[in-house]
Amino acid sequence: MGNTVTCCVSPGASPKLGRVRGSALRAASAGGGGGGSGAAAAVGLERRPGNYREVTEAESGDSDPGGGGPHLQHISDREFPDDLALESNPSDHPRASTIFLSKSQTDVREKRKSNHINHVSPGQLTKKYSSCSTIFIDDSTVSQPNLRSTIKCVTLAIYYHIKNRDSDRSLDIFDEKSHPLTREEVPDDYFKHDPDHKHIYRFVRTLFSAAQLTAECAIVTLVYLERLLTYAEIDICPSNWKRIVLGAILLASKVWDDQAVWNVDYCQILKDITVEDMNEMERHFLELLQFNINVPASVYAKYYFDLRSLADDNNLNFLLEPLSKERAQKLEAISRLCEDKYKDLSKAAMRRSFSADNLVGIRRTNAILS
């Protein structure tokens, strides 16, 4: 610190970088000649799928526009604005509400309103509640979800996506008429009939059972599905839902599981699909995701708890069992392990230098004069 004013006290000490000046230089990757790599290095081109983009010195953060030497890019220039992030990328940001939960609320409100108007009895209460002597708990946690319940919730989310879709925007690579999954002839009115929840559940359950996929993979599948709908600006509808779900499962199993299922293995589950078709669909899926396959832990947790909320709204109750002594001891051991971990992290954070905002809150030991 010394006489130097840091960015904690003076924001002007870390100047924001200017926006990219000039128009972007784009050239098809297939058309590059012998001097293409040299020109890219001289101008400063960023390689992207299918094109190049000009990168100025100010954007790369390698030099100071004022000639003062190297510096770091300001963090506000590297993050999305909050309003844009929350609105357009719900699968990337933990504070954004999931699409499936908002689409399901319409049906939930209508169902409750209809039951209230028609005085429909909720029937026999099957949900168990804890008491002073007995605590009921299910076997699903955010780190180890229950497979059967998670697949039911994920397929229900897909069902609401299809039922309450805004339009029928799609791409040819996902169209079942152009790329059928079976040799059976696809009917002409295949795009008019929405699949029910049981049909979607049987399709996903068959894939997960045959490929021996985990419940965490099902949650990541839903994240990739909503990310695809957002990035590609398409809708999941009766004509494309099977291939979109298959592509999301294929990608999620490779990213999440240590021993991923190969594309040829899915061809043994779905007998009539070819490896070339699977490879092409996977390639298009990745390109539409802009190769963004990262799923932060906060986003994963948000999807897990929103799926539980969806299950509660639709009476898909998780199996509850009385808390046994053995499981209580196991939960207590896990809690102590997490507490010790966070204590170590907090101690490590305290050893770092404080910012100007925390200088007032520092307590120092009183000196004892003898």
Steps between C-alpha positions, in 0.01 A plus 500: 500500500730786622438821310331320214123542481343166425176424316330417831510868595504668160312332214689720260818311575368207292384664178225331306594398153345648193273302277633336188563765234430442136306229332567132560718326244338173404634235266383144446733248658492284192622781276830574677808481279865462578529847653183471704671405825754781467229759438305369797803534724581851374152648531403304813222266393301287737420155361133405525300216343477585132637855509757741638440814700729797536636551850647837584769560759249663731272196491774245553623686811868460410592869496390831643322732252680790660840342460543434871595135468310176559178494700200276565166542333233648725263236630189690388614464139526124534160429652149524362278774638263369762185578304627327187633202695180442692278540198676302230717235667310314773720191463818702562411717799376376839273801565297452182178304531484173310283493189320175583384625839350818354325301225349263754355774721217570257368146522552486876298819556222383269482164675477661844240747380289223345516291817397801708205590274372145468566424868712202410633320804876442500426141597685296752811674626793274414776743590669428829589775744762497771406513867688538827565128521549412131684678219419400142768552238545384141808343350563776246761769556658757272823298489329161465152537347261210476516369143136403450359819653747721314414347162129549574558865580724561198253339260218702657703815435543392135126436481421855610757633253314328217148575622553870572741581217481841336523377141635213288843631406735213421806390303526226241765308694250437782196430280387140538353494151835585342705291745277218633609301803318186386425334169130541558342756273440831673135607456425820315332658802785414738551867584141554617480268800679591822649203687373434849720479807503120508621479140790737569584318824515158329732636229743662745478214750594249228811697407610549862440137592679356197795740521511483884503878537477683833241739639747788485525440126122552472526844662789600272291377205227749590757779534635430150148475359399843628835645393441369149152653484640834618813514286351361178163677550297190420211319668469140607189361333353163392714489185839539670476415870649149472813609315553807720469289815727233352763760410485653848535158666788409271689817585419493873623140536833588339551812711381367835582129516861384525426200278289655229276302268625502143280597208510146367350378829192715444469337158461167678224646719325669207545228240415700189720809552847521345827613654539766230164649595595504868832668424336764283235577761762527775710736288202726425395493867843619611512772236156627603616508863802700382705224664387623842465175694590646839242450775587693818417338832259786582307442175486126565365558851241746369369244250489230767291705742275633222434141396399423858266800493354370173445159659327655800269708278399191301466257792808300401604440857839351580496180702520596868633269769551546874846626588693210649782526752758380248402755239489779756858421599601496133340839438667641810840377380446660158398827667813505717715430194344795316538728802870416532547563129337844516699590812822428314381711206410792727838488672674504164290796393584694819871461432463691175521877486184691583336745262430858601138412581606259776766710665254637756389155608846366586550433869850511642624358829556758769865539597587418863756741648688376807 
